[in-house]
């Protein structure tokens, strides 16, 4: 019997658990046991009903000031530079590893368990471009120019290595090694990879359940993905901003408040309380409006649909900026003062150039998907490492 530990520590949304569930399904056989250690075990309903689920150890209390300037700054904000808290975190993972005794660890945005598995247990690091930085980098590069990095990477490296030494684990030469693993599988297109210039290995490509369809020539729908949690965090009323184009809206909103849903429906919007099949839905869409999740962004690129990203955190903002830079959409930083969605919405709906640009990009990325095999790449790597363990 071989045991695989699937771990998730950082990030939100359904994507992390959904992908880990897909990977576990690939390895489902009588001689393989899957164990999940999740940041949010309550979301385990997305997994097999009989899944063995543990609570992933929480990171130390976050710093009072948070920075997104680099991945190091974000991890330092979450407690990586807190020596006492980091030691407790890694010790907790050590206890889990001893109790579960995995033959393979699959880490999705889970750098702490990766530190404890490194040079001890075969390790596959998975993630999108943002959550799986290249492990071979000397340092984490800036992700934006809003402000410089707040924490010293050299000082954090000293702290991390002091903790690792106290736990009899090998030191790091540089912090990006936290994301290296025996194999790293990056699940996105190059256009959405913020580390594209630093990455030397090819990307596995996004996991897309059904191939994107050729866009319809008369596509006029506006596809919108809404989440109650994100809507409540926005400093403006996105639902009200969408009402002027309600008759064109096709909305996927699994947890939308009934009042908002009824308001949109009365104005002609088609509101669905479930996730819609993206291939068919995007084929009839003139525009996709969403919060910048990497999975939906990748699917819309391959479908040849312009995107309007309403970003609420750094990963979503980076995806939106990458799309805007490539001429495939526009991004709204929801926390900028005096946000007005109506102007970019009108601009992108009437922009024929962006429509032509996205159609061409869709054709190119559908061709890329013919050779990108992320699930097969994972299965081959996992079986090889399990065979060697």
C-alpha positions in Angstrom: 0.0 0.0 0.0 1.3 3.4 -1.0 0.1 6.6 0.6 -0.1 10.0 -1.1 -0.6 13.2 1.0 -2.3 16.0 -0.9 -1.7 19.3 0.9 -3.1 22.9 0.6 -2.0 25.8 2.8 -2.6 29.2 1.1 -5.1 30.8 -1.2 -8.9 30.7 -1.5 -11.5 29.5 -3.9 -12.4 26.1 -5.1 -9.5 25.6 -7.6 -7.0 24.2 -5.1 -9.2 21.4 -3.8 -10.7 20.7 -7.2 -7.3 20.1 -8.7 -6.1 18.0 -5.8 -9.3 15.9 -6.2 -8.6 15.4 -9.9 -5.1 14.3 -9.2 -6.3 11.9 -6.5 -8.8 10.4 -8.9 -6.0 9.6 -11.3 -4.2 7.6 -8.7 -7.3 5.8 -7.4 -6.4 2.1 -7.3 -6.5 -0.6 -4.6 -2.9 -0.1 -3.5 -2.9 3.7 -3.2 -4.3 5.6 -0.2 -5.1 9.3 -0.5 -5.0 11.6 2.5 -5.8 15.3 2.2 -4.5 18.0 4.6 -6.5 21.1 3.7 -6.5 24.7 4.8 -10.3 24.6 4.7 -11.5 21.0 5.4 -15.2 22.3 5.1 -14.6 22.4 1.4 -13.9 18.7 1.3 -17.4 18.1 -0.1 -15.7 18.7 -3.5 -13.7 15.5 -3.0 -14.7 11.9 -3.0 -17.3 11.2 -0.3 -14.9 8.7 1.4 -11.9 11.0 1.3 -9.7 11.0 4.4 -9.3 14.7 5.4 -7.1 16.4 7.9 -6.8 20.0 9.0 -3.6 21.6 7.6 -1.7 23.4 10.3 -2.5 27.1 10.2 0.3 29.6 9.5 1.5 31.9 12.3 -0.5 35.0 13.0 -0.1 37.4 10.1 2.0 40.6 10.4 0.0 43.7 11.1 1.3 45.2 7.9 0.9 43.1 4.8 2.8 43.4 1.6 2.3 41.9 -1.9 5.5 43.3 -3.5 7.1 39.8 -3.9 6.1 36.3 -3.0 8.6 36.5 -0.2 6.8 39.6 1.2 3.5 37.7 1.1 4.9 34.7 2.9 6.7 37.0 5.4 3.3 38.8 5.9 1.8 35.4 6.7 4.5 34.5 9.3 7.5 33.0 7.4 9.8 35.5 9.2 8.3 34.6 12.6 10.9 32.2 14.0 8.8 30.9 16.9 5.6 30.6 14.8 7.4 29.0 11.8 9.0 26.4 14.1 5.6 25.5 15.5 4.1 25.3 12.0 6.9 23.0 10.7 6.8 20.9 13.8 3.0 20.4 13.2 3.7 19.3 9.6 6.4 17.0 10.9 3.9 15.3 13.2 1.4 14.8 10.3 4.1 13.4 8.1 5.1 10.9 10.8 1.5 10.0 11.5 0.5 9.6 7.8 3.8 8.2 6.6 3.3 9.2 3.0 5.2 7.8 0.1 4.5 11.0 -1.9 3.5 14.5 -1.0 1.6 16.7 -3.5 1.7 20.3 -2.4 -0.6 23.0 -3.9 0.5 26.4 -2.6 1.8 24.6 0.5 5.4 25.7 1.0 5.6 24.7 4.7 4.9 21.0 4.1 7.2 21.2 1.1 10.0 22.4 3.4 9.5 19.4 5.7 9.1 16.9 2.8 12.2 18.2 0.9 15.0 15.5 0.6 12.9 13.2 2.8 9.8 12.2 0.9 9.2 12.4 -2.9 7.5 15.8 -3.6 5.4 17.2 -6.4 4.7 20.9 -6.3 1.6 21.9 -8.3 -0.1 25.2 -8.9 -0.7 28.0 -11.4 2.0 30.4 -12.4 1.5 32.6 -9.4 1.3 29.9 -6.7 4.2 27.8 -8.1 7.1 30.2 -8.6 10.2 28.7 -10.3 12.3 27.0 -7.6 15.6 27.7 -9.5 15.3 31.5 -9.0 18.0 33.1 -6.8 15.4 35.5 -5.4 11.7 36.3 -5.7 11.3 39.2 -8.2 9.0 42.1 -7.7 5.4 41.4 -8.7 4.5 45.1 -9.0 5.9 48.6 -8.5 3.3 50.0 -6.1 5.8 49.8 -3.3 9.2 48.2 -2.8 9.6 44.9 -0.8 9.2 45.4 3.0 11.1 42.5 4.3 14.7 41.3 3.8 14.8 38.0 1.9 18.4 37.4 3.3 17.2 37.8 6.9 14.2 35.5 6.3 16.5 32.9 4.8 18.6 33.0 7.9 15.5 32.5 10.1 14.1 29.7 8.0 17.4 27.8 8.0 17.8 28.3 11.8 14.4 26.7 12.2 15.1 23.9 9.7 18.4 23.1 11.5 16.5 22.9 14.8 14.2 20.3 13.2 17.1 18.3 11.7 16.1 19.3 8.1 18.5 20.4 5.4 18.9 24.2 4.9 17.9 26.2 1.8 20.4 27.9 -0.4 17.7 30.4 -1.4 14.1 30.9 -0.5 12.5 30.0 -3.9 13.7 26.5 -3.3 10.6 26.1 -1.1 8.6 25.6 -4.4 11.1 23.3 -6.2 10.1 19.7 -5.3 11.3 16.7 -7.2 8.8 17.7 -9.9 7.0 21.0 -10.4 3.8 21.0 -12.5 2.5 24.5 -13.5 -1.1 24.6 -14.5 -1.5 27.6 -16.7 -0.7 29.3 -20.0 2.5 31.4 -20.4 0.4 34.5 -20.9 -0.9 34.2 -17.3 2.4 33.3 -15.7 3.9 36.2 -13.8 7.2 34.4 -13.7 7.3 33.7 -17.4 10.7 35.4 -17.9 12.2 33.5 -15.0 10.9 30.1 -15.8 13.1 27.6 -17.7 10.8 24.5 -17.7 7.7 24.3 -19.9 4.3 24.7 -18.4 2.0 21.7 -18.1 -1.0 23.9 -19.1 -4.4 24.5 -17.4 -6.7 21.8 -16.5 -9.8 22.2 -18.7 -12.4 19.6 -18.3 -14.0 20.0 -21.8 -12.2 21.5 -24.8 -13.2 25.2 -25.5 -15.5 25.6 -28.5 -15.0 27.9 -31.5 -16.8 31.2 -30.5 -20.1 31.8 -32.2 -20.0 34.7 -34.8 -23.1 36.3 -33.4 -22.1 35.8 -29.7 -23.7 38.6 -27.7 -24.1 37.2 -24.1 -22.1 38.6 -21.2 -21.1 35.7 -19.0 -20.6 36.7 -15.3 -19.3 34.6 -12.4 -20.4 36.0 -9.1 -19.6 34.9 -5.5 -21.4 36.2 -2.5 -18.2 36.3 -0.4 -16.3 38.4 -2.9 -19.3 40.7 -3.6 -19.6 41.5 0.1 -15.9 42.5 0.2 -16.1 44.9 -2.7 -16.2 48.6 -1.9 -18.9 49.2 -4.6 -22.1 47.5 -5.7 -21.2 45.3 -8.6 -24.7 43.9 -9.1 -26.2 47.4 -9.5 -23.4 48.2 -12.0 -24.5 45.2 -14.1 -28.2 46.1 -14.2 -28.0 48.3 -17.4 -26.9 45.3 -19.4 -29.0 42.7 -17.5 -30.8 41.4 -20.5 -27.5 40.1 -21.9 -26.2 38.5 -18.7 -25.8 34.8 -18.2 -24.8 34.5 -14.5 -23.2 31.6 -12.7 -23.7 32.4 -9.0 -23.9 29.3 -6.7 -24.2 31.4 -3.5 -25.7 34.7 -4.6 -28.1 36.3 -2.1 -31.7 35.8 -3.1 -32.5 39.5 -3.2 -29.6 40.2 -5.6 -30.6 37.2 -7.8 -34.2 38.3 -8.0 -33.2 41.9 -8.8 -31.1 40.7 -11.7 -33.7 38.3 -12.9 -36.4 40.9 -12.9 -34.2 43.0 -15.3 -33.9 40.1 -17.7 -30.7 38.4 -16.5 -30.5 34.6 -16.7 -29.2 33.6 -13.2 -28.1 30.1 -12.4 -27.4 28.8 -8.9 -24.8 26.4 -10.1 -21.5 26.3 -12.0 -22.3 26.4 -15.7 -20.4 24.3 -18.3 -17.8 26.7 -19.5 -17.2 25.4 -23.0 -20.9 25.9 -24.1 -21.4 29.0 -22.1 -18.4 30.9 -23.3 -19.0 29.9 -26.9 -22.0 32.3 -27.0 -20.3 35.0 -24.9 -19.2 38.4 -26.1 -17.5 39.1 -22.8 -16.6 37.3 -19.6 -16.7 39.2 -16.3 -15.1 37.5 -13.3 -12.8 38.0 -10.3 -9.6 36.9 -12.0 -9.4 33.2 -11.0 -6.7 31.5 -13.1 -8.9 28.6 -14.2 -11.7 30.7 -15.6 -9.2 33.2 -17.1 -7.4 30.3 -19.0 -10.6 28.9 -20.3 -11.8 32.2 -21.6 -8.5 32.8 -23.3 -8.8 29.5 -25.1 -12.4 30.3 -25.9 -11.4 33.6 -27.6 -13.6 35.7 -25.3 -12.5 39.2 -24.0 -12.4 39.4 -20.2 -13.2 42.1 -17.6 -11.5 41.2 -14.4 -12.6 42.7 -11.1 -9.6 42.0 -8.9 -9.9 41.8 -5.1 -6.4 40.5 -4.3 -2.9 40.3 -5.8 -3.2 37.0 -7.6 -6.4 38.1 -9.4 -4.9 41.5 -10.1 -1.8 39.9 -11.7 -4.0 37.7 -13.9 -5.9 40.8 -15.0 -2.8 42.8 -15.7 -1.4 39.9 -17.7 -4.6 39.8 -19.8 -4.6 43.6 -20.2 -0.9 43.6 -21.3 -1.7 40.9 -23.9 -4.6 42.9 -25.2 -7.1 40.2 -24.1 -9.1 42.2 -21.6 -9.2 44.9 -19.0 -8.7 44.8 -15.2 -10.3 46.8 -12.4 -8.5 47.1 -9.1 -11.5 47.0 -6.9 -9.7 48.9 -4.1 -8.6 51.9 -6.1 -10.5 55.0 -5.1 -13.6 55.9 -7.0 -13.9 52.7 -8.9 -16.3 52.9 -11.8 -17.0 49.7 -13.7 -19.4 51.2 -16.2 -16.8 52.9 -18.4 -14.4 49.9 -18.9 -17.5 47.7 -19.4 -18.8 49.9 -22.2 -15.4 50.3 -23.7 -14.7 46.6 -23.9 -18.1 45.7 -25.3 -17.6 48.2 -28.2 -13.9 47.4 -28.9 -13.8 45.4 -32.1 -9.9 45.3 -32.0 -9.9 43.4 -28.7 -12.5 41.0 -30.0 -10.3 40.2 -33.0 -7.2 40.0 -30.7 -9.0 37.5 -28.4 -10.3 35.4 -31.3 -6.8 35.0 -32.6 -5.5 34.2 -29.2 -8.3 31.7 -28.7 -7.3 29.9 -31.9 -3.6 29.8 -30.8 -4.4 28.5 -27.3 -6.7 25.8 -28.5 -3.8 24.6 -30.6 -1.6 24.7 -27.5 -4.1 22.6 -25.6 -3.6 19.8 -28.1 -0.1 19.2 -26.8 -0.5 20.3 -23.2 -1.5 17.3 -21.1 -1.5 18.4 -17.4 -3.3 15.4 -16.0 -1.2 12.9 -17.9 1.9 14.8 -16.8 0.9 14.6 -13.2 -0.1 10.9 -13.4 3.2 9.9 -15.0 5.3 11.9 -12.5 3.3 10.5 -9.5 3.5 6.9 -10.6 7.3 7.2 -11.2 7.9 8.8 -7.8 5.7 6.2 -6.1 7.6 3.4 -7.8 10.9 4.9 -6.7 9.8 5.5 -3.0 
